[in-house]
Amino acid sequence: MTERTGMRQNENTSADRPVGQDPKHAGVLSDRTGKRILGITGGVGAGKSTILTYLKERYGARTLEADAVAHLLQQPGLPCWERIVDTFGTDILCADRTIDRRKLGTVVYADRTKLDKLNAIVHPAVKTYICREITHNRSFVVIEAALLLEDHYEEICDEIWYIYADESIREERLVKSRDYSHEKVRQIMGNQLKEDEFRRRCQVVIDNSGRNPCEAYAQIDRALDGLWDIHCT
């Protein structure tokens, strides 16, 4: 199949669909008339944060990162924190009672059942927080989440983009930037959607495999050109 980076993958895009006409939107963000919401997803290490930064700086987007929201909601004493500690025990806590994300990750990435339990606690709370934020933010909002598709953000996004990078490049990035072992990286990747599933369910593919981010930026510019009256700042 010919790669069409920065181009729409198929005709079944929501870009031209009036917000609120899809019944899945009903009651979710019914008062967001005029807003445009873009979902960004992709495998770990694909460079989604780089794409977010560009969209924020060049197009003035309000960016919402699901992982950052999850971290906020897991502060000591909050409902998510209490449920996580009840489920996984106090061994995952630091001395100051905050959750040690590395310890928690070691527990859940080794056991799919435990990972599903964690996701069931955190992800609905994150989605509720993001929906609330969208209602009182600027007209162009970008949501980034590794599990955007699994958590059905198509219900609130006008379009979803897949940030792609070759698996070997992603692994190299994570070993260098996060000091992960190769084994841990492969373990995390094994719990995420496969490339063909991302491509099937997303409207645009941005290839972020290159060492020069300008290659990905050019694809973003092509994808947004003439779309939704979004312009550079």
C-alpha atoms as an extended CHARMM CRD file, in Angstrom:
* protein
*
       233  EXT
         1         1  MET       CA              0.0000000000        0.0000000000        0.0000000000  PROA      1               0.0000000000
         2         2  THR       CA              1.3220000000        3.4300000000       -0.9080000000  PROA      2               0.0000000000
         3         3  GLU       CA              2.0820000000        5.5860000000        2.1120000000  PROA      3               0.0000000000
         4         4  ARG       CA             -0.0050000000        8.7530000000        2.1910000000  PROA      4               0.0000000000
         5         5  THR       CA              1.4300000000       10.6690000000        5.0830000000  PROA      5               0.0000000000
         6         6  GLY       CA             -0.3360000000       13.8840000000        5.9180000000  PROA      6               0.0000000000
         7         7  MET       CA             -3.2810000000       12.8050000000        3.7530000000  PROA      7               0.0000000000
         8         8  ARG       CA             -6.6590000000       11.4480000000        4.7440000000  PROA      8               0.0000000000
         9         9  GLN       CA             -6.7230000000        7.6520000000        4.8350000000  PROA      9               0.0000000000
        10        10  ASN       CA            -10.2920000000        7.2280000000        3.6150000000  PROA      10              0.0000000000
        11        11  GLU       CA            -13.4830000000        9.0460000000        2.7970000000  PROA      11              0.0000000000
        12        12  ASN       CA            -15.1220000000        8.1090000000        6.0940000000  PROA      12              0.0000000000
        13        13  THR       CA            -13.7200000000       11.1360000000        7.8660000000  PROA      13              0.0000000000
        14        14  SER       CA            -15.6170000000       13.2210000000       10.3790000000  PROA      14              0.0000000000
        15        15  ALA       CA            -13.9650000000       16.4290000000        9.1980000000  PROA      15              0.0000000000
        16        16  ASP       CA            -17.0580000000       17.5450000000        7.2810000000  PROA      16              0.0000000000
        17        17  ARG       CA            -19.6170000000       16.1770000000        9.7260000000  PROA      17              0.0000000000
        18        18  PRO       CA            -21.4460000000       18.8120000000       11.7680000000  PROA      18              0.0000000000
        19        19  VAL       CA            -20.6910000000       18.3700000000       15.4460000000  PROA      19              0.0000000000
        20        20  GLY       CA            -23.6320000000       16.8440000000       17.2600000000  PROA      20              0.0000000000
        21        21  GLN       CA            -25.0330000000       15.0480000000       14.1940000000  PROA      21              0.0000000000
        22        22  ASP       CA            -23.4100000000       11.7450000000       15.1250000000  PROA      22              0.0000000000
        23        23  PRO       CA            -25.5800000000       10.1870000000       17.8670000000  PROA      23              0.0000000000
        24        24  LYS       CA            -22.4020000000        9.1270000000       19.6990000000  PROA      24              0.0000000000
        25        25  HSD       CA            -21.8280000000       12.8180000000       20.4730000000  PROA      25              0.0000000000
        26        26  ALA       CA            -25.1950000000       13.2710000000       22.1320000000  PROA      26              0.0000000000
        27        27  GLY       CA            -24.8940000000       14.4730000000       25.6990000000  PROA      27              0.0000000000
        28        28  VAL       CA            -21.0840000000       14.4280000000       25.6120000000  PROA      28              0.0000000000
        29        29  LEU       CA            -20.1370000000       17.8960000000       24.4150000000  PROA      29              0.0000000000
        30        30  SER       CA            -23.4060000000       19.2950000000       23.1270000000  PROA      30              0.0000000000
        31        31  ASP       CA            -22.4120000000       22.8900000000       23.8840000000  PROA      31              0.0000000000
        32        32  ARG       CA            -19.1080000000       22.9420000000       21.9820000000  PROA      32              0.0000000000
        33        33  THR       CA            -20.5010000000       24.5500000000       18.8040000000  PROA      33              0.0000000000
        34        34  GLY       CA            -17.6600000000       26.0360000000       16.7550000000  PROA      34              0.0000000000
        35        35  LYS       CA            -14.9160000000       24.0230000000       18.4560000000  PROA      35              0.0000000000
        36        36  ARG       CA            -12.7230000000       21.6540000000       16.4860000000  PROA      36              0.0000000000
        37        37  ILE       CA            -11.2540000000       18.7040000000       18.3320000000  PROA      37              0.0000000000
        38        38  LEU       CA             -8.3690000000       16.6620000000       16.9870000000  PROA      38              0.0000000000
        39        39  GLY       CA             -7.2800000000       13.3730000000       18.5310000000  PROA      39              0.0000000000
        40        40  ILE       CA             -3.6270000000       12.3100000000       18.3940000000  PROA      40              0.0000000000
        41        41  THR       CA             -2.6140000000        8.7170000000       19.0670000000  PROA      41              0.0000000000
        42        42  GLY       CA              0.1030000000        6.1940000000       18.3090000000  PROA      42              0.0000000000
        43        43  GLY       CA              2.4250000000        3.7290000000       19.9270000000  PROA      43              0.0000000000
        44        44  VAL       CA              4.7740000000        4.5530000000       22.7840000000  PROA      44              0.0000000000
        45        45  GLY       CA              7.8890000000        6.3320000000       21.5430000000  PROA      45              0.0000000000
        46        46  ALA       CA              6.2760000000        7.5870000000       18.3280000000  PROA      46              0.0000000000
        47        47  GLY       CA              6.9720000000       11.2070000000       19.2710000000  PROA      47              0.0000000000
        48        48  LYS       CA              3.4360000000       12.3750000000       19.9630000000  PROA      48              0.0000000000
        49        49  SER       CA              4.6860000000       15.0960000000       22.3230000000  PROA      49              0.0000000000
        50        50  THR       CA              6.7700000000       16.6000000000       19.5140000000  PROA      50              0.0000000000
        51        51  ILE       CA              3.6650000000       16.7780000000       17.3310000000  PROA      51              0.0000000000
        52        52  LEU       CA              1.6440000000       18.3360000000       20.1650000000  PROA      52              0.0000000000
        53        53  THR       CA              4.2490000000       21.0350000000       20.7340000000  PROA      53              0.0000000000
        54        54  TYR       CA              4.1940000000       21.9730000000       17.0460000000  PROA      54              0.0000000000
        55        55  LEU       CA              0.3950000000       22.1610000000       16.9490000000  PROA      55              0.0000000000
        56        56  LYS       CA              0.4260000000       24.3630000000       20.0420000000  PROA      56              0.0000000000
        57        57  GLU       CA              3.1810000000       26.7150000000       18.8930000000  PROA      57              0.0000000000
        58        58  ARG       CA              2.2820000000       27.0280000000       15.2090000000  PROA      58              0.0000000000
        59        59  TYR       CA             -1.5090000000       26.7140000000       15.2990000000  PROA      59              0.0000000000
        60        60  GLY       CA             -2.3480000000       27.9310000000       18.8000000000  PROA      60              0.0000000000
        61        61  ALA       CA             -4.0080000000       24.6810000000       19.7960000000  PROA      61              0.0000000000
        62        62  ARG       CA             -5.0220000000       23.9760000000       23.3730000000  PROA      62              0.0000000000
        63        63  THR       CA             -3.3560000000       20.6400000000       24.0420000000  PROA      63              0.0000000000
        64        64  LEU       CA             -4.5470000000       18.0520000000       26.5530000000  PROA      64              0.0000000000
        65        65  GLU       CA             -2.3080000000       15.0590000000       27.3030000000  PROA      65              0.0000000000
        66        66  ALA       CA             -4.1060000000       12.1010000000       28.8260000000  PROA      66              0.0000000000
        67        67  ASP       CA             -0.9650000000       10.9340000000       30.6490000000  PROA      67              0.0000000000
        68        68  ALA       CA             -0.4720000000       14.3390000000       32.2770000000  PROA      68              0.0000000000
        69        69  VAL       CA             -4.1280000000       14.4310000000       33.3150000000  PROA      69              0.0000000000
        70        70  ALA       CA             -3.8140000000       10.9210000000       34.7550000000  PROA      70              0.0000000000
        71        71  HSD       CA             -0.7840000000       12.0230000000       36.7790000000  PROA      71              0.0000000000
        72        72  LEU       CA             -2.7610000000       14.9940000000       38.1170000000  PROA      72              0.0000000000
        73        73  LEU       CA             -5.7040000000       12.8050000000       39.0990000000  PROA      73              0.0000000000
        74        74  GLN       CA             -3.4560000000       10.3370000000       40.9310000000  PROA      74              0.0000000000
        75        75  GLN       CA             -2.2660000000       12.7930000000       43.5540000000  PROA      75              0.0000000000
        76        76  PRO       CA             -2.5840000000       11.5650000000       47.1730000000  PROA      76              0.0000000000
        77        77  GLY       CA             -6.0750000000       11.7140000000       48.5970000000  PROA      77              0.0000000000
        78        78  LEU       CA             -7.9030000000       11.9810000000       45.2760000000  PROA      78              0.0000000000
        79        79  PRO       CA            -10.4180000000        9.2760000000       44.2930000000  PROA      79              0.0000000000
        80        80  CYS       CA             -8.1450000000        7.7200000000       41.6380000000  PROA      80              0.0000000000
        81        81  TRP       CA             -5.2410000000        7.5290000000       44.0810000000  PROA      81              0.0000000000
        82        82  GLU       CA             -7.4150000000        5.8260000000       46.6870000000  PROA      82              0.0000000000
        83        83  ARG       CA             -8.7450000000        3.2330000000       44.2440000000  PROA      83              0.0000000000
        84        84  ILE       CA             -5.2620000000        2.4810000000       42.8770000000  PROA      84              0.0000000000
        85        85  VAL       CA             -3.8120000000        1.9890000000       46.3600000000  PROA      85              0.0000000000
        86        86  ASP       CA             -6.7740000000       -0.1660000000       47.3670000000  PROA      86              0.0000000000
        87        87  THR       CA             -6.2040000000       -2.3210000000       44.2770000000  PROA      87              0.0000000000
        88        88  PHE       CA             -2.4020000000       -2.5840000000       44.1480000000  PROA      88              0.0000000000
        89        89  GLY       CA             -1.3590000000       -1.9880000000       47.7660000000  PROA      89              0.0000000000
        90        90  THR       CA              0.9690000000        0.4740000000       49.4680000000  PROA      90              0.0000000000
        91        91  ASP       CA              4.1410000000       -1.0750000000       48.0110000000  PROA      91              0.0000000000
        92        92  ILE       CA              3.6880000000        1.1480000000       44.9390000000  PROA      92              0.0000000000
        93        93  LEU       CA              3.9400000000        4.3450000000       47.0250000000  PROA      93              0.0000000000
        94        94  CYS       CA              6.9100000000        6.6480000000       47.5390000000  PROA      94              0.0000000000
        95        95  ALA       CA              7.8440000000        7.9460000000       51.0040000000  PROA      95              0.0000000000
        96        96  ASP       CA              5.6700000000       11.0330000000       50.4370000000  PROA      96              0.0000000000
        97        97  ARG       CA              2.6450000000        8.8170000000       49.6010000000  PROA      97              0.0000000000
        98        98  THR       CA              2.6930000000        9.6940000000       45.9060000000  PROA      98              0.0000000000
        99        99  ILE       CA              2.4490000000        6.8090000000       43.4640000000  PROA      99              0.0000000000
       100       100  ASP       CA              5.7880000000        5.5450000000       42.1990000000  PROA      100             0.0000000000
       101       101  ARG       CA              4.9280000000        5.2650000000       38.5120000000  PROA      101             0.0000000000
       102       102  ARG       CA              7.9170000000        3.0750000000       37.7820000000  PROA      102             0.0000000000
       103       103  LYS       CA              6.9080000000        0.5640000000       40.4600000000  PROA      103             0.0000000000
       104       104  LEU       CA              3.2940000000        0.6130000000       39.3330000000  PROA      104             0.0000000000
       105       105  GLY       CA              4.3760000000        0.1290000000       35.7270000000  PROA      105             0.0000000000
       106       106  THR       CA              6.4930000000       -2.8810000000       36.6730000000  PROA      106             0.0000000000
       107       107  VAL       CA              3.4270000000       -4.4520000000       38.2800000000  PROA      107             0.0000000000
       108       108  VAL       CA              0.8760000000       -3.8100000000       35.5440000000  PROA      108             0.0000000000
       109       109  TYR       CA              2.9310000000       -4.2800000000       32.3830000000  PROA      109             0.0000000000
       110       110  ALA       CA              3.8090000000       -7.8010000000       33.4800000000  PROA      110             0.0000000000
       111       111  ASP       CA              0.1660000000       -8.7950000000       33.9140000000  PROA      111             0.0000000000
       112       112  ARG       CA             -2.5260000000       -7.8460000000       31.3990000000  PROA      112             0.0000000000
       113       113  THR       CA             -5.2960000000       -8.3720000000       33.9560000000  PROA      113             0.0000000000
       114       114  LYS       CA             -3.7030000000       -5.8790000000       36.3420000000  PROA      114             0.0000000000
       115       115  LEU       CA             -3.1690000000       -3.4010000000       33.5110000000  PROA      115             0.0000000000
       116       116  ASP       CA             -6.8570000000       -3.6570000000       32.6130000000  PROA      116             0.0000000000
       117       117  LYS       CA             -7.7710000000       -2.9810000000       36.2540000000  PROA      117             0.0000000000
       118       118  LEU       CA             -5.5890000000        0.1390000000       36.3330000000  PROA      118             0.0000000000
       119       119  ASN       CA             -7.0150000000        1.3930000000       33.0460000000  PROA      119             0.0000000000
       120       120  ALA       CA            -10.5630000000        0.8680000000       34.3030000000  PROA      120             0.0000000000
       121       121  ILE       CA             -9.7990000000        3.1200000000       37.2890000000  PROA      121             0.0000000000
       122       122  VAL       CA             -7.8860000000        5.8860000000       35.5530000000  PROA      122             0.0000000000
       123       123  HSD       CA             -9.1960000000        6.2370000000       32.0110000000  PROA      123             0.0000000000
       124       124  PRO       CA            -12.8590000000        7.0830000000       32.6770000000  PROA      124             0.0000000000
       125       125  ALA       CA            -11.7570000000        9.7880000000       35.1340000000  PROA      125             0.0000000000
       126       126  VAL       CA             -9.2830000000       11.1880000000       32.5960000000  PROA      126             0.0000000000
       127       127  LYS       CA            -11.9250000000       11.3020000000       29.8730000000  PROA      127             0.0000000000
       128       128  THR       CA            -14.3870000000       13.0980000000       32.1460000000  PROA      128             0.0000000000
       129       129  TYR       CA            -11.7260000000       15.6770000000       33.0420000000  PROA      129             0.0000000000
       130       130  ILE       CA            -10.8180000000       16.2310000000       29.3790000000  PROA      130             0.0000000000
       131       131  CYS       CA            -14.4560000000       16.6550000000       28.3340000000  PROA      131             0.0000000000
       132       132  ARG       CA            -14.8880000000       19.2680000000       31.0450000000  PROA      132             0.0000000000
       133       133  GLU       CA            -11.7610000000       21.1180000000       29.9170000000  PROA      133             0.0000000000
       134       134  ILE       CA            -12.8990000000       21.1740000000       26.2930000000  PROA      134             0.0000000000
       135       135  THR       CA            -16.1420000000       22.9730000000       27.1210000000  PROA      135             0.0000000000
       136       136  HSD       CA            -14.3480000000       26.1210000000       28.3050000000  PROA      136             0.0000000000
       137       137  ASN       CA            -11.2800000000       26.2120000000       26.0530000000  PROA      137             0.0000000000
       138       138  ARG       CA            -10.3690000000       27.7870000000       22.7440000000  PROA      138             0.0000000000
       139       139  SER       CA            -11.7330000000       26.7200000000       19.3600000000  PROA      139             0.0000000000
       140       140  PHE       CA             -8.9450000000       24.2960000000       18.3780000000  PROA      140             0.0000000000
       141       141  VAL       CA             -8.2850000000       21.5680000000       20.9370000000  PROA      141             0.0000000000
       142       142  VAL       CA             -5.8950000000       18.6370000000       20.5190000000  PROA      142             0.0000000000
       143       143  ILE       CA             -6.1680000000       15.5520000000       22.7320000000  PROA      143             0.0000000000
       144       144  GLU       CA             -3.2500000000       13.1240000000       22.9510000000  PROA      144             0.0000000000
       145       145  ALA       CA             -3.6020000000        9.6420000000       24.3690000000  PROA      145             0.0000000000
       146       146  ALA       CA             -1.9070000000        6.3190000000       23.6560000000  PROA      146             0.0000000000
       147       147  LEU       CA             -5.2750000000        4.5820000000       24.2060000000  PROA      147             0.0000000000
       148       148  LEU       CA             -7.3840000000        7.1540000000       22.3680000000  PROA      148             0.0000000000
       149       149  LEU       CA             -9.0520000000        4.4980000000       20.2280000000  PROA      149             0.0000000000
       150       150  GLU       CA             -9.5100000000        1.9460000000       22.9900000000  PROA      150             0.0000000000
       151       151  ASP       CA            -11.1740000000        4.6060000000       25.1510000000  PROA      151             0.0000000000
       152       152  HSD       CA            -13.4860000000        5.6530000000       22.2830000000  PROA      152             0.0000000000
       153       153  TYR       CA            -12.4220000000        9.2690000000       21.9350000000  PROA      153             0.0000000000
       154       154  GLU       CA            -13.8960000000        9.1690000000       18.4320000000  PROA      154             0.0000000000
       155       155  GLU       CA            -17.1020000000       10.0320000000       20.2880000000  PROA      155             0.0000000000
       156       156  ILE       CA            -15.7700000000       13.5260000000       20.9700000000  PROA      156             0.0000000000
       157       157  CYS       CA            -13.1340000000       14.0930000000       18.2510000000  PROA      157             0.0000000000
       158       158  ASP       CA            -13.8070000000       15.4690000000       14.7910000000  PROA      158             0.0000000000
       159       159  GLU       CA            -10.7910000000       13.6190000000       13.4320000000  PROA      159             0.0000000000
       160       160  ILE       CA             -8.1150000000       11.2400000000       14.7420000000  PROA      160             0.0000000000
       161       161  TRP       CA             -4.4980000000       11.1260000000       13.5690000000  PROA      161             0.0000000000
       162       162  TYR       CA             -2.0760000000        8.2370000000       13.9080000000  PROA      162             0.0000000000
       163       163  ILE       CA              1.4910000000        9.2870000000       14.7150000000  PROA      163             0.0000000000
       164       164  TYR       CA              3.6210000000        6.5440000000       13.2180000000  PROA      164             0.0000000000
       165       165  ALA       CA              7.2760000000        5.6660000000       13.7600000000  PROA      165             0.0000000000
       166       166  ASP       CA              9.0920000000        2.4700000000       12.9110000000  PROA      166             0.0000000000
       167       167  GLU       CA              9.1520000000        0.0710000000       15.8600000000  PROA      167             0.0000000000
       168       168  SER       CA             12.9470000000       -0.0990000000       15.9960000000  PROA      168             0.0000000000
       169       169  ILE       CA             13.1600000000        3.7000000000       16.1100000000  PROA      169             0.0000000000
       170       170  ARG       CA             10.5790000000        3.8580000000       18.8860000000  PROA      170             0.0000000000
       171       171  GLU       CA             12.5250000000        1.3010000000       20.8870000000  PROA      171             0.0000000000
       172       172  GLU       CA             15.7630000000        3.2410000000       20.4220000000  PROA      172             0.0000000000
       173       173  ARG       CA             14.0930000000        6.4850000000       21.5520000000  PROA      173             0.0000000000
       174       174  LEU       CA             12.6410000000        4.9480000000       24.7060000000  PROA      174             0.0000000000
       175       175  VAL       CA             15.8890000000        3.2680000000       25.7400000000  PROA      175             0.0000000000
       176       176  LYS       CA             17.6990000000        6.6030000000       25.3940000000  PROA      176             0.0000000000
       177       177  SER       CA             15.0960000000        9.0500000000       26.7270000000  PROA      177             0.0000000000
       178       178  ARG       CA             13.4800000000        7.0200000000       29.5110000000  PROA      178             0.0000000000
       179       179  ASP       CA             16.2840000000        4.6120000000       30.3630000000  PROA      179             0.0000000000
       180       180  TYR       CA             13.9720000000        1.6650000000       29.7190000000  PROA      180             0.0000000000
       181       181  SER       CA             15.3870000000       -1.7890000000       29.0740000000  PROA      181             0.0000000000
       182       182  HSD       CA             14.6990000000       -3.3140000000       25.6560000000  PROA      182             0.0000000000
       183       183  GLU       CA             12.6250000000       -5.9670000000       27.3980000000  PROA      183             0.0000000000
       184       184  LYS       CA             10.4150000000       -3.3730000000       29.0940000000  PROA      184             0.0000000000
       185       185  VAL       CA              9.9010000000       -1.4740000000       25.8330000000  PROA      185             0.0000000000
       186       186  ARG       CA              8.7930000000       -4.6230000000       24.0230000000  PROA      186             0.0000000000
       187       187  GLN       CA              6.5110000000       -5.4760000000       26.9340000000  PROA      187             0.0000000000
       188       188  ILE       CA              4.8080000000       -2.0760000000       26.7130000000  PROA      188             0.0000000000
       189       189  MET       CA              4.5320000000       -2.2600000000       22.9310000000  PROA      189             0.0000000000
       190       190  GLY       CA              2.9730000000       -5.7120000000       23.2040000000  PROA      190             0.0000000000
       191       191  ASN       CA              0.0820000000       -4.2440000000       25.1970000000  PROA      191             0.0000000000
       192       192  GLN       CA             -0.7400000000       -1.6200000000       22.5570000000  PROA      192             0.0000000000
       193       193  LEU       CA             -2.7060000000       -1.7600000000       19.3150000000  PROA      193             0.0000000000
       194       194  LYS       CA             -0.9730000000       -3.0430000000       16.2010000000  PROA      194             0.0000000000
       195       195  GLU       CA             -0.0680000000       -0.7150000000       13.3540000000  PROA      195             0.0000000000
       196       196  ASP       CA             -2.7500000000       -1.9830000000       10.9660000000  PROA      196             0.0000000000
       197       197  GLU       CA             -5.4420000000       -1.2850000000       13.5610000000  PROA      197             0.0000000000
       198       198  PHE       CA             -4.2240000000        2.2930000000       14.0270000000  PROA      198             0.0000000000
       199       199  ARG       CA             -4.2130000000        2.8220000000       10.2680000000  PROA      199             0.0000000000
       200       200  ARG       CA             -7.6650000000        1.3380000000        9.8280000000  PROA      200             0.0000000000
       201       201  ARG       CA             -9.2920000000        3.5400000000       12.4660000000  PROA      201             0.0000000000
       202       202  CYS       CA             -7.4920000000        6.8650000000       11.9820000000  PROA      202             0.0000000000
       203       203  GLN       CA             -8.1350000000        9.3950000000        9.2340000000  PROA      203             0.0000000000
       204       204  VAL       CA             -4.5680000000       10.7270000000        8.8640000000  PROA      204             0.0000000000
       205       205  VAL       CA             -1.1240000000        9.1620000000        9.2820000000  PROA      205             0.0000000000
       206       206  ILE       CA              1.8330000000       11.3520000000       10.2570000000  PROA      206             0.0000000000
       207       207  ASP       CA              5.1630000000        9.5590000000        9.7510000000  PROA      207             0.0000000000
       208       208  ASN       CA              7.4610000000       10.6990000000       12.5540000000  PROA      208             0.0000000000
       209       209  SER       CA             10.2360000000        8.1760000000       11.9340000000  PROA      209             0.0000000000
       210       210  GLY       CA             12.7670000000       10.7330000000       10.7340000000  PROA      210             0.0000000000
       211       211  ARG       CA             15.4410000000       12.3150000000       12.8830000000  PROA      211             0.0000000000
       212       212  ASN       CA             14.4550000000       15.7490000000       11.5550000000  PROA      212             0.0000000000
       213       213  PRO       CA             11.0240000000       16.7160000000       12.9590000000  PROA      213             0.0000000000
       214       214  CYS       CA             10.5240000000       19.1690000000       10.0880000000  PROA      214             0.0000000000
       215       215  GLU       CA              9.5460000000       16.1780000000        7.9380000000  PROA      215             0.0000000000
       216       216  ALA       CA              6.5980000000       15.4940000000       10.2530000000  PROA      216             0.0000000000
       217       217  TYR       CA              5.7820000000       19.2110000000       10.5230000000  PROA      217             0.0000000000
       218       218  ALA       CA              5.3730000000       19.4240000000        6.7400000000  PROA      218             0.0000000000
       219       219  GLN       CA              2.8950000000       16.5410000000        6.8570000000  PROA      219             0.0000000000
       220       220  ILE       CA              0.9100000000       18.3230000000        9.5880000000  PROA      220             0.0000000000
       221       221  ASP       CA              0.7510000000       21.4840000000        7.5100000000  PROA      221             0.0000000000
       222       222  ARG       CA             -0.5640000000       19.4960000000        4.5310000000  PROA      222             0.0000000000
       223       223  ALA       CA             -3.1700000000       17.7440000000        6.6670000000  PROA      223             0.0000000000
       224       224  LEU       CA             -4.4630000000       21.0070000000        8.1500000000  PROA      224             0.0000000000
       225       225  ASP       CA             -4.3020000000       23.0520000000        4.9620000000  PROA      225             0.0000000000
       226       226  GLY       CA             -7.8230000000       24.3450000000        4.3220000000  PROA      226             0.0000000000
       227       227  LEU       CA             -9.2950000000       22.1880000000        7.1030000000  PROA      227             0.0000000000
       228       228  TRP       CA            -11.6780000000       23.7420000000        9.6630000000  PROA      228             0.0000000000
       229       229  ASP       CA            -10.3590000000       27.2960000000        9.0050000000  PROA      229             0.0000000000
       230       230  ILE       CA             -7.3600000000       26.5790000000       11.2300000000  PROA      230             0.0000000000
       231       231  HSD       CA             -4.4320000000       28.8730000000       10.5420000000  PROA      231             0.0000000000
       232       232  CYS       CA             -0.8920000000       29.4410000000       11.7620000000  PROA      232             0.0000000000
       233       233  THR       CA             -0.4040000000       31.8310000000       14.6720000000  PROA      233             0.0000000000
